[in-house]
């Protein structure tokens, strides 16, 4: 009986530790643990592109992304860099690299740029182009 009780307690303890490390169900991110750090190379795949993330304070992070995904949004969502929700015009990006910008809450949003030019397409439909630079910048509307 003591062995069974010890096994059950060990199992409960293991499950408790796993639950503590799980991300919050509401999509909240630990601001102290961004996915992308400056100069990082992330992902695996045959196509490489540059990613730049610009904050409202003017600071930025640059990284290299390797992927086999067809779109920029698909590549970055798979790596946990980009999060959003489907809207009437495609994905509404609310979070990039653990930083939230939601226009309805604080008047900020994530602008999307391709090779320095404001994108005319959303990240979820923009095809990945080798060697391109994709920038997400927090902007105040």
PyMOL CGO cylinders between C-alpha atoms (Angstrom):
from pymol import cmd
from pymol.cgo import CYLINDER

trace = [
    CYLINDER, 0.00, 0.00, 0.00, 2.85, 2.40, 0.82, 0.3, 1, 1, 1, 1, 1, 1,
    CYLINDER, 2.85, 2.40, 0.82, 4.44, 1.77, -2.60, 0.3, 1, 1, 1, 1, 1, 1,
    CYLINDER, 4.44, 1.77, -2.60, 1.20, 2.60, -4.40, 0.3, 1, 1, 1, 1, 1, 1,
    CYLINDER, 1.20, 2.60, -4.40, 0.73, 5.77, -2.35, 0.3, 1, 1, 1, 1, 1, 1,
    CYLINDER, 0.73, 5.77, -2.35, 4.34, 6.82, -3.05, 0.3, 1, 1, 1, 1, 1, 1,
    CYLINDER, 4.34, 6.82, -3.05, 3.83, 6.18, -6.79, 0.3, 1, 1, 1, 1, 1, 1,
    CYLINDER, 3.83, 6.18, -6.79, 0.60, 8.24, -6.83, 0.3, 1, 1, 1, 1, 1, 1,
    CYLINDER, 0.60, 8.24, -6.83, 2.27, 11.12, -4.96, 0.3, 1, 1, 1, 1, 1, 1,
    CYLINDER, 2.27, 11.12, -4.96, 5.25, 11.06, -7.35, 0.3, 1, 1, 1, 1, 1, 1,
    CYLINDER, 5.25, 11.06, -7.35, 2.87, 11.16, -10.32, 0.3, 1, 1, 1, 1, 1, 1,
    CYLINDER, 2.87, 11.16, -10.32, 0.92, 14.09, -8.85, 0.3, 1, 1, 1, 1, 1, 1,
    CYLINDER, 0.92, 14.09, -8.85, 4.17, 15.96, -8.17, 0.3, 1, 1, 1, 1, 1, 1,
    CYLINDER, 4.17, 15.96, -8.17, 5.40, 15.38, -11.73, 0.3, 1, 1, 1, 1, 1, 1,
    CYLINDER, 5.40, 15.38, -11.73, 2.12, 16.60, -13.23, 0.3, 1, 1, 1, 1, 1, 1,
    CYLINDER, 2.12, 16.60, -13.23, 2.17, 19.67, -10.96, 0.3, 1, 1, 1, 1, 1, 1,
    CYLINDER, 2.17, 19.67, -10.96, 5.64, 20.60, -12.17, 0.3, 1, 1, 1, 1, 1, 1,
    CYLINDER, 5.64, 20.60, -12.17, 4.59, 20.19, -15.80, 0.3, 1, 1, 1, 1, 1, 1,
    CYLINDER, 4.59, 20.19, -15.80, 1.56, 22.42, -15.27, 0.3, 1, 1, 1, 1, 1, 1,
    CYLINDER, 1.56, 22.42, -15.27, 3.72, 25.17, -13.75, 0.3, 1, 1, 1, 1, 1, 1,
    CYLINDER, 3.72, 25.17, -13.75, 5.81, 25.38, -16.92, 0.3, 1, 1, 1, 1, 1, 1,
    CYLINDER, 5.81, 25.38, -16.92, 2.87, 25.52, -19.33, 0.3, 1, 1, 1, 1, 1, 1,
    CYLINDER, 2.87, 25.52, -19.33, 1.97, 28.81, -21.00, 0.3, 1, 1, 1, 1, 1, 1,
    CYLINDER, 1.97, 28.81, -21.00, -1.12, 30.57, -19.75, 0.3, 1, 1, 1, 1, 1, 1,
    CYLINDER, -1.12, 30.57, -19.75, -4.34, 29.55, -21.46, 0.3, 1, 1, 1, 1, 1, 1,
    CYLINDER, -4.34, 29.55, -21.46, -5.15, 33.17, -22.32, 0.3, 1, 1, 1, 1, 1, 1,
    CYLINDER, -5.15, 33.17, -22.32, -1.99, 33.51, -24.45, 0.3, 1, 1, 1, 1, 1, 1,
    CYLINDER, -1.99, 33.51, -24.45, -0.16, 35.67, -21.91, 0.3, 1, 1, 1, 1, 1, 1,
    CYLINDER, -0.16, 35.67, -21.91, 3.60, 35.62, -22.36, 0.3, 1, 1, 1, 1, 1, 1,
    CYLINDER, 3.60, 35.62, -22.36, 6.32, 36.07, -19.80, 0.3, 1, 1, 1, 1, 1, 1,
    CYLINDER, 6.32, 36.07, -19.80, 7.78, 39.44, -20.82, 0.3, 1, 1, 1, 1, 1, 1,
    CYLINDER, 7.78, 39.44, -20.82, 11.15, 38.32, -19.45, 0.3, 1, 1, 1, 1, 1, 1,
    CYLINDER, 11.15, 38.32, -19.45, 11.41, 35.44, -21.93, 0.3, 1, 1, 1, 1, 1, 1,
    CYLINDER, 11.41, 35.44, -21.93, 11.18, 36.63, -25.54, 0.3, 1, 1, 1, 1, 1, 1,
    CYLINDER, 11.18, 36.63, -25.54, 11.42, 34.04, -28.30, 0.3, 1, 1, 1, 1, 1, 1,
    CYLINDER, 11.42, 34.04, -28.30, 13.84, 36.09, -30.40, 0.3, 1, 1, 1, 1, 1, 1,
    CYLINDER, 13.84, 36.09, -30.40, 17.07, 37.58, -29.13, 0.3, 1, 1, 1, 1, 1, 1,
    CYLINDER, 17.07, 37.58, -29.13, 19.21, 39.97, -31.15, 0.3, 1, 1, 1, 1, 1, 1,
    CYLINDER, 19.21, 39.97, -31.15, 21.42, 38.15, -33.64, 0.3, 1, 1, 1, 1, 1, 1,
    CYLINDER, 21.42, 38.15, -33.64, 19.65, 34.80, -33.21, 0.3, 1, 1, 1, 1, 1, 1,
    CYLINDER, 19.65, 34.80, -33.21, 19.14, 32.25, -35.97, 0.3, 1, 1, 1, 1, 1, 1,
    CYLINDER, 19.14, 32.25, -35.97, 15.89, 30.32, -35.57, 0.3, 1, 1, 1, 1, 1, 1,
    CYLINDER, 15.89, 30.32, -35.57, 14.08, 27.54, -37.37, 0.3, 1, 1, 1, 1, 1, 1,
    CYLINDER, 14.08, 27.54, -37.37, 15.03, 24.93, -39.90, 0.3, 1, 1, 1, 1, 1, 1,
    CYLINDER, 15.03, 24.93, -39.90, 14.44, 24.96, -43.60, 0.3, 1, 1, 1, 1, 1, 1,
    CYLINDER, 14.44, 24.96, -43.60, 15.82, 25.75, -47.02, 0.3, 1, 1, 1, 1, 1, 1,
    CYLINDER, 15.82, 25.75, -47.02, 14.69, 29.39, -47.20, 0.3, 1, 1, 1, 1, 1, 1,
    CYLINDER, 14.69, 29.39, -47.20, 16.34, 32.12, -45.12, 0.3, 1, 1, 1, 1, 1, 1,
    CYLINDER, 16.34, 32.12, -45.12, 15.03, 35.62, -44.44, 0.3, 1, 1, 1, 1, 1, 1,
    CYLINDER, 15.03, 35.62, -44.44, 15.80, 38.47, -42.06, 0.3, 1, 1, 1, 1, 1, 1,
    CYLINDER, 15.80, 38.47, -42.06, 13.40, 39.44, -39.30, 0.3, 1, 1, 1, 1, 1, 1,
    CYLINDER, 13.40, 39.44, -39.30, 13.46, 42.82, -37.58, 0.3, 1, 1, 1, 1, 1, 1,
    CYLINDER, 13.46, 42.82, -37.58, 11.25, 43.63, -34.60, 0.3, 1, 1, 1, 1, 1, 1,
    CYLINDER, 11.25, 43.63, -34.60, 11.01, 47.34, -33.70, 0.3, 1, 1, 1, 1, 1, 1,
    CYLINDER, 11.01, 47.34, -33.70, 9.62, 48.52, -30.38, 0.3, 1, 1, 1, 1, 1, 1,
    CYLINDER, 9.62, 48.52, -30.38, 7.78, 51.78, -29.74, 0.3, 1, 1, 1, 1, 1, 1,
    CYLINDER, 7.78, 51.78, -29.74, 10.83, 53.12, -27.85, 0.3, 1, 1, 1, 1, 1, 1,
    CYLINDER, 10.83, 53.12, -27.85, 12.96, 52.80, -31.00, 0.3, 1, 1, 1, 1, 1, 1,
    CYLINDER, 12.96, 52.80, -31.00, 14.89, 49.71, -29.96, 0.3, 1, 1, 1, 1, 1, 1,
    CYLINDER, 14.89, 49.71, -29.96, 15.01, 46.78, -32.34, 0.3, 1, 1, 1, 1, 1, 1,
    CYLINDER, 15.01, 46.78, -32.34, 15.94, 43.11, -32.53, 0.3, 1, 1, 1, 1, 1, 1,
    CYLINDER, 15.94, 43.11, -32.53, 17.26, 41.44, -35.68, 0.3, 1, 1, 1, 1, 1, 1,
    CYLINDER, 17.26, 41.44, -35.68, 17.30, 37.71, -36.38, 0.3, 1, 1, 1, 1, 1, 1,
    CYLINDER, 17.30, 37.71, -36.38, 17.68, 35.22, -39.18, 0.3, 1, 1, 1, 1, 1, 1,
    CYLINDER, 17.68, 35.22, -39.18, 14.81, 32.82, -39.83, 0.3, 1, 1, 1, 1, 1, 1,
    CYLINDER, 14.81, 32.82, -39.83, 15.17, 29.50, -41.68, 0.3, 1, 1, 1, 1, 1, 1,
    CYLINDER, 15.17, 29.50, -41.68, 11.94, 27.91, -42.87, 0.3, 1, 1, 1, 1, 1, 1,
    CYLINDER, 11.94, 27.91, -42.87, 10.14, 25.72, -45.36, 0.3, 1, 1, 1, 1, 1, 1,
    CYLINDER, 10.14, 25.72, -45.36, 6.84, 27.52, -44.67, 0.3, 1, 1, 1, 1, 1, 1,
    CYLINDER, 6.84, 27.52, -44.67, 5.05, 29.16, -47.57, 0.3, 1, 1, 1, 1, 1, 1,
    CYLINDER, 5.05, 29.16, -47.57, 4.10, 32.43, -45.84, 0.3, 1, 1, 1, 1, 1, 1,
    CYLINDER, 4.10, 32.43, -45.84, 5.83, 34.75, -43.39, 0.3, 1, 1, 1, 1, 1, 1,
    CYLINDER, 5.83, 34.75, -43.39, 2.97, 34.40, -40.92, 0.3, 1, 1, 1, 1, 1, 1,
    CYLINDER, 2.97, 34.40, -40.92, 3.08, 30.61, -41.04, 0.3, 1, 1, 1, 1, 1, 1,
    CYLINDER, 3.08, 30.61, -41.04, 6.86, 30.60, -40.45, 0.3, 1, 1, 1, 1, 1, 1,
    CYLINDER, 6.86, 30.60, -40.45, 6.71, 32.97, -37.48, 0.3, 1, 1, 1, 1, 1, 1,
    CYLINDER, 6.71, 32.97, -37.48, 3.63, 31.39, -35.88, 0.3, 1, 1, 1, 1, 1, 1,
    CYLINDER, 3.63, 31.39, -35.88, 5.33, 27.98, -36.03, 0.3, 1, 1, 1, 1, 1, 1,
    CYLINDER, 5.33, 27.98, -36.03, 8.28, 29.41, -34.07, 0.3, 1, 1, 1, 1, 1, 1,
    CYLINDER, 8.28, 29.41, -34.07, 6.00, 31.10, -31.51, 0.3, 1, 1, 1, 1, 1, 1,
    CYLINDER, 6.00, 31.10, -31.51, 7.19, 34.58, -32.52, 0.3, 1, 1, 1, 1, 1, 1,
    CYLINDER, 7.19, 34.58, -32.52, 3.90, 35.89, -33.86, 0.3, 1, 1, 1, 1, 1, 1,
    CYLINDER, 3.90, 35.89, -33.86, 0.43, 35.52, -32.35, 0.3, 1, 1, 1, 1, 1, 1,
    CYLINDER, 0.43, 35.52, -32.35, -2.90, 36.88, -33.39, 0.3, 1, 1, 1, 1, 1, 1,
    CYLINDER, -2.90, 36.88, -33.39, -6.43, 35.98, -34.25, 0.3, 1, 1, 1, 1, 1, 1,
    CYLINDER, -6.43, 35.98, -34.25, -8.33, 35.57, -37.48, 0.3, 1, 1, 1, 1, 1, 1,
    CYLINDER, -8.33, 35.57, -37.48, -10.26, 38.62, -38.54, 0.3, 1, 1, 1, 1, 1, 1,
    CYLINDER, -10.26, 38.62, -38.54, -12.29, 39.57, -41.60, 0.3, 1, 1, 1, 1, 1, 1,
    CYLINDER, -12.29, 39.57, -41.60, -9.10, 40.57, -43.47, 0.3, 1, 1, 1, 1, 1, 1,
    CYLINDER, -9.10, 40.57, -43.47, -6.79, 37.76, -42.33, 0.3, 1, 1, 1, 1, 1, 1,
    CYLINDER, -6.79, 37.76, -42.33, -4.75, 37.46, -39.18, 0.3, 1, 1, 1, 1, 1, 1,
    CYLINDER, -4.75, 37.46, -39.18, -4.87, 40.39, -36.78, 0.3, 1, 1, 1, 1, 1, 1,
    CYLINDER, -4.87, 40.39, -36.78, -1.41, 40.37, -35.23, 0.3, 1, 1, 1, 1, 1, 1,
    CYLINDER, -1.41, 40.37, -35.23, -1.60, 41.20, -31.55, 0.3, 1, 1, 1, 1, 1, 1,
    CYLINDER, -1.60, 41.20, -31.55, 1.73, 39.94, -30.27, 0.3, 1, 1, 1, 1, 1, 1,
    CYLINDER, 1.73, 39.94, -30.27, 5.25, 39.71, -31.65, 0.3, 1, 1, 1, 1, 1, 1,
    CYLINDER, 5.25, 39.71, -31.65, 8.07, 38.24, -29.58, 0.3, 1, 1, 1, 1, 1, 1,
    CYLINDER, 8.07, 38.24, -29.58, 6.06, 38.45, -26.36, 0.3, 1, 1, 1, 1, 1, 1,
    CYLINDER, 6.06, 38.45, -26.36, 5.11, 42.11, -26.79, 0.3, 1, 1, 1, 1, 1, 1,
    CYLINDER, 5.11, 42.11, -26.79, 1.44, 42.92, -27.16, 0.3, 1, 1, 1, 1, 1, 1,
    CYLINDER, 1.44, 42.92, -27.16, 0.07, 45.78, -29.26, 0.3, 1, 1, 1, 1, 1, 1,
    CYLINDER, 0.07, 45.78, -29.26, -3.71, 45.92, -29.44, 0.3, 1, 1, 1, 1, 1, 1,
    CYLINDER, -3.71, 45.92, -29.44, -5.18, 49.04, -31.01, 0.3, 1, 1, 1, 1, 1, 1,
    CYLINDER, -5.18, 49.04, -31.01, -8.49, 48.77, -29.14, 0.3, 1, 1, 1, 1, 1, 1,
    CYLINDER, -8.49, 48.77, -29.14, -6.67, 48.80, -25.79, 0.3, 1, 1, 1, 1, 1, 1,
    CYLINDER, -6.67, 48.80, -25.79, -3.88, 51.35, -26.15, 0.3, 1, 1, 1, 1, 1, 1,
    CYLINDER, -3.88, 51.35, -26.15, -3.88, 52.70, -29.72, 0.3, 1, 1, 1, 1, 1, 1,
    CYLINDER, -3.88, 52.70, -29.72, -0.84, 50.65, -30.78, 0.3, 1, 1, 1, 1, 1, 1,
    CYLINDER, -0.84, 50.65, -30.78, -0.61, 48.05, -33.52, 0.3, 1, 1, 1, 1, 1, 1,
    CYLINDER, -0.61, 48.05, -33.52, 1.98, 45.93, -35.32, 0.3, 1, 1, 1, 1, 1, 1,
    CYLINDER, 1.98, 45.93, -35.32, 2.95, 47.43, -38.68, 0.3, 1, 1, 1, 1, 1, 1,
    CYLINDER, 2.95, 47.43, -38.68, 4.34, 44.97, -41.24, 0.3, 1, 1, 1, 1, 1, 1,
    CYLINDER, 4.34, 44.97, -41.24, 7.08, 45.95, -43.70, 0.3, 1, 1, 1, 1, 1, 1,
    CYLINDER, 7.08, 45.95, -43.70, 8.74, 44.09, -46.57, 0.3, 1, 1, 1, 1, 1, 1,
    CYLINDER, 8.74, 44.09, -46.57, 12.27, 45.27, -47.40, 0.3, 1, 1, 1, 1, 1, 1,
    CYLINDER, 12.27, 45.27, -47.40, 11.57, 48.60, -45.71, 0.3, 1, 1, 1, 1, 1, 1,
    CYLINDER, 11.57, 48.60, -45.71, 8.28, 49.31, -47.49, 0.3, 1, 1, 1, 1, 1, 1,
    CYLINDER, 8.28, 49.31, -47.49, 4.89, 49.15, -45.74, 0.3, 1, 1, 1, 1, 1, 1,
    CYLINDER, 4.89, 49.15, -45.74, 3.35, 45.83, -46.81, 0.3, 1, 1, 1, 1, 1, 1,
    CYLINDER, 3.35, 45.83, -46.81, 0.25, 45.81, -48.97, 0.3, 1, 1, 1, 1, 1, 1,
    CYLINDER, 0.25, 45.81, -48.97, -0.49, 42.24, -47.85, 0.3, 1, 1, 1, 1, 1, 1,
    CYLINDER, -0.49, 42.24, -47.85, -0.83, 40.64, -44.44, 0.3, 1, 1, 1, 1, 1, 1,
    CYLINDER, -0.83, 40.64, -44.44, 1.88, 38.40, -43.00, 0.3, 1, 1, 1, 1, 1, 1,
    CYLINDER, 1.88, 38.40, -43.00, -0.46, 35.41, -43.29, 0.3, 1, 1, 1, 1, 1, 1,
    CYLINDER, -0.46, 35.41, -43.29, -0.63, 35.72, -47.09, 0.3, 1, 1, 1, 1, 1, 1,
    CYLINDER, -0.63, 35.72, -47.09, 2.82, 37.16, -47.85, 0.3, 1, 1, 1, 1, 1, 1,
    CYLINDER, 2.82, 37.16, -47.85, 4.96, 34.47, -49.49, 0.3, 1, 1, 1, 1, 1, 1,
    CYLINDER, 4.96, 34.47, -49.49, 8.39, 33.87, -47.97, 0.3, 1, 1, 1, 1, 1, 1,
    CYLINDER, 8.39, 33.87, -47.97, 11.10, 35.22, -50.27, 0.3, 1, 1, 1, 1, 1, 1,
    CYLINDER, 11.10, 35.22, -50.27, 14.70, 34.13, -49.72, 0.3, 1, 1, 1, 1, 1, 1,
    CYLINDER, 14.70, 34.13, -49.72, 16.90, 37.03, -48.62, 0.3, 1, 1, 1, 1, 1, 1,
    CYLINDER, 16.90, 37.03, -48.62, 14.00, 39.39, -47.91, 0.3, 1, 1, 1, 1, 1, 1,
    CYLINDER, 14.00, 39.39, -47.91, 13.75, 41.47, -44.75, 0.3, 1, 1, 1, 1, 1, 1,
    CYLINDER, 13.75, 41.47, -44.75, 10.43, 41.39, -42.92, 0.3, 1, 1, 1, 1, 1, 1,
    CYLINDER, 10.43, 41.39, -42.92, 9.91, 43.97, -40.20, 0.3, 1, 1, 1, 1, 1, 1,
    CYLINDER, 9.91, 43.97, -40.20, 7.25, 44.16, -37.52, 0.3, 1, 1, 1, 1, 1, 1,
    CYLINDER, 7.25, 44.16, -37.52, 7.11, 47.56, -35.81, 0.3, 1, 1, 1, 1, 1, 1,
    CYLINDER, 7.11, 47.56, -35.81, 4.94, 48.71, -32.92, 0.3, 1, 1, 1, 1, 1, 1,
    CYLINDER, 4.94, 48.71, -32.92, 3.19, 51.87, -34.11, 0.3, 1, 1, 1, 1, 1, 1,
    CYLINDER, 3.19, 51.87, -34.11, 0.84, 54.28, -32.44, 0.3, 1, 1, 1, 1, 1, 1,
    CYLINDER, 0.84, 54.28, -32.44, -2.28, 55.14, -34.43, 0.3, 1, 1, 1, 1, 1, 1,
]
cmd.load_cgo(trace, "trace")
